[in-house]
Amino acid sequence: MRAVITRVKNARVEIGGEVAGQIGAGFLVLLGVRRDDTEKEADRIADKLCGLRVFEDENGKMNVNPADAGAQLLIISQFTLFADCRSRRPGFSLAARPETAIPLYERVIAFCRERGFTVETGEFGAEMQVYSQNDGPVTIILDTEDL
């Protein structure tokens, strides 16, 4: 799995001009599922996401985890994170098919909710417009192959 995590002051996702999910301060997470990912990768990336200490403490240092910062999460499915760009037209053969990706995407969401986070989402496979006010900016890329 791969996640692009941006610390935001606020973020929202719209589908067909309607707000589908909206958060205040927290993380905008673009989440991609690789074709050979399992529940193990979903749990690993969710655990890392929930504990990533990138919020500032009283000294202005990135030392506070999302729970202690009161962060909210907006998690958006993003198969294009596994684009193969060796040619000018990207290929997506490394991305998981929906029958694999949807349950793992939903598992990450459930993991975060079980840890007490407010989690908003888009809609898997939908055409979405994502808006965010980045904070910092702080953007982190996580890949389970590197964790």
Secondary structure per residue as TSV (DSSP state, phi and psi in degrees):
chain	resnum	aa	ss	phi	psi
A	1	M	-	360.0	155.1
A	2	R	E	-137.7	138.3
A	3	A	E	-134.8	135.8
A	4	V	E	-106.1	116.4
A	5	I	E	-112.8	121.9
A	6	T	E	-116.9	127.1
A	7	R	E	-74.1	127.6
A	8	V	E	-128.4	155.1
A	9	K	E	-82.0	-31.5
A	10	N	E	-166.0	159.4
A	11	A	E	-158.2	155.0
A	12	R	E	-151.4	159.4
A	13	V	E	-128.4	135.5
A	14	E	E	-117.9	144.6
A	15	I	E	-130.0	120.1
A	16	G	T	60.4	33.2
A	17	G	T	82.2	-1.7
A	18	E	E	-108.7	140.1
A	19	V	E	-70.1	122.6
A	20	A	E	-97.8	-30.6
A	21	G	E	-156.5	144.7
A	22	Q	E	-152.7	137.7
A	23	I	E	-133.5	162.5
A	24	G	S	-89.8	-140.4
A	25	A	S	-63.3	137.3
A	26	G	E	160.9	-137.9
A	27	F	E	-120.1	131.5
A	28	L	E	-94.0	121.2
A	29	V	E	-118.6	117.9
A	30	L	E	-95.4	119.6
A	31	L	E	-119.1	122.2
A	32	G	E	-112.7	142.0
A	33	V	-	-112.1	125.6
A	34	R	B	-81.3	150.4
A	35	R	T	-59.0	-25.6
A	36	D	T	-104.5	13.5
A	37	D	-	-69.6	153.3
A	38	T	-	-130.6	-176.7
A	39	E	H	-60.2	-29.8
A	40	K	H	-60.1	-46.1
A	41	E	H	-67.2	-39.1
A	42	A	H	-61.2	-45.0
A	43	D	H	-66.6	-38.9
A	44	R	H	-65.3	-46.4
A	45	I	H	-70.6	-36.5
A	46	A	H	-65.2	-41.7
A	47	D	H	-62.2	-43.6
A	48	K	H	-64.1	-44.3
A	49	L	H	-58.1	-45.9
A	50	C	H	-69.9	-16.8
A	51	G	H	-114.7	5.5
A	52	L	-	-69.0	112.2
A	53	R	-	-87.1	84.1
A	54	V	-	-127.2	12.3
A	55	F	E	-97.9	147.7
A	56	E	E	-78.5	141.0
A	57	D	-	-88.2	-172.6
A	58	E	T	-64.5	-16.0
A	59	N	T	-99.3	7.7
A	60	G	S	78.8	12.7
A	61	K	-	-95.8	143.5
A	62	M	E	-74.1	97.6
A	63	N	E	-146.3	5.3
A	64	V	E	-113.0	134.0
A	65	N	-	-80.7	165.6
A	66	P	H	-60.7	-37.9
A	67	A	H	-63.0	-47.3
A	68	D	H	-68.6	-24.3
A	69	A	H	-85.2	-6.6
A	70	G	T	70.3	28.9
A	71	A	-	-70.1	147.4
A	72	Q	E	-107.5	160.3
A	73	L	E	-124.5	135.1
A	74	L	E	-117.7	110.3
A	75	I	E	-109.7	121.5
A	76	I	E	-118.7	129.9
A	77	S	E	-68.9	140.8
A	78	Q	-	-150.3	80.9
A	79	F	G	-63.7	-22.9
A	80	T	G	-68.6	-8.0
A	81	L	G	-65.7	-15.5
A	82	F	G	-108.8	32.4
A	83	A	-	-67.8	135.6
A	84	D	B	-97.4	109.2
A	85	C	-	-105.4	26.5
A	86	R	S	-64.7	-29.6
A	87	S	S	-105.6	176.3
A	88	R	S	-75.0	-20.4
A	89	R	S	-105.4	112.8
A	90	P	-	-61.8	145.1
A	91	G	B	-109.5	155.2
A	92	F	-	-127.2	29.6
A	93	S	T	-68.2	-18.3
A	94	L	T	-81.0	-18.5
A	95	A	B	-75.1	144.3
A	96	A	-	-70.7	147.7
A	97	R	-	-70.6	156.2
A	98	P	H	-53.0	-36.9
A	99	E	H	-64.7	-23.5
A	100	T	H	-94.1	-44.0
A	101	A	H	-69.4	-42.6
A	102	I	H	-59.7	-50.8
A	103	P	H	-61.6	-33.6
A	104	L	H	-74.5	-39.7
A	105	Y	H	-58.5	-48.2
A	106	E	H	-65.3	-31.5
A	107	R	H	-65.8	-41.7
A	108	V	H	-61.3	-44.6
A	109	I	H	-60.3	-47.8
A	110	A	H	-62.2	-41.4
A	111	F	H	-56.1	-48.7
A	112	C	H	-65.9	-40.4
A	113	R	H	-65.2	-39.7
A	114	E	H	-62.4	-24.1
A	115	R	T	-91.2	10.5
A	116	G	T	93.1	4.9
A	117	F	-	-80.5	143.7
A	118	T	-	-77.3	121.4
A	119	V	E	-123.8	123.8
A	120	E	E	-108.8	157.7
A	121	T	E	-141.0	168.9
A	122	G	-	-92.8	-147.7
A	123	E	-	-128.9	123.4
A	124	F	T	-54.8	126.8
A	125	G	T	81.3	-3.5
A	126	A	-	-82.0	158.1
A	127	E	-	-79.6	116.0
A	128	M	-	-124.8	151.1
A	129	Q	E	-113.9	125.8
A	130	V	E	-114.3	130.1
A	131	Y	E	-122.2	140.0
A	132	S	E	-151.9	151.8
A	133	Q	E	-110.2	102.0
A	134	N	E	-66.6	147.8
A	135	D	E	-116.2	109.9
A	136	G	E	126.0	-68.6
A	137	P	E	-74.6	145.0
A	138	V	E	-123.0	117.8
A	139	T	E	-133.5	128.3
A	140	I	E	-123.3	137.9
A	141	I	E	-107.7	125.2
A	142	L	E	-113.3	138.0
A	143	D	E	-136.3	127.2
A	144	T	T	-62.2	-20.8
A	145	E	T	-68.4	-19.5
A	146	D	T	-104.3	-5.5
A	147	L	-	-91.3	360.0
